[in-house]
């Protein structure tokens, strides 16, 4: 890719990331992004990303590679070592995403956008497609299922869904609470909470 083409693409992605986080994905148009990125050629976004969903994919991909690499390394280490605890497994879910709290190149915006997409009906297919094609996510989900105390598919789906909600919304909300809760305490609590969620009894509480 030519340097000027790569620079244009990066400028559009960074601008979209900022506006999606500030204004909301559903409230930000391609025209808004084009103007903010100072694109005189209004067709540049369509050329590089086809449509808004393609641009969202590019924004998420900006961070997904680093998350996947760390998660894969953590899972490799766990499986090479043989036995591992449910807590160690869930750390491989939580910590690579939590790295975005320190990522000055759009990490906070990424967490906010991810949180928005979790509840957006307009992008449910995008979320499902990304989860179903990401090797690190599929590998982690398989190991998480093995750590549950049930093989009931409905219970497993409910627990996986709630684990994702706790992770994504929790990290996004922590951005406004970080002055009041130590990071180590928050991540320990989140990790243990997801472990407890996966291992909960399938019987109603008496």
Protein Blocks (a to p, Z undefined) as FASTA:
>chain_A
ZZklmmmmmmmmmmmmmmmmmnopklpcfklmmmmnopablmlmmmmnopamlmmmmmmm
mmmmmmmmmmmmmmmmmmmnopacfklmmmmmmmmmmmmmmmmghplmmmmmmmmmmmmm
klmmmmmmmmmmmmklmmmmmmmmmmpcbfbfklmmmmmmmmmmmmmmmmmmmmmmmmmp
cfklmmmmmmmmmmmmmmpcfbdcZZ
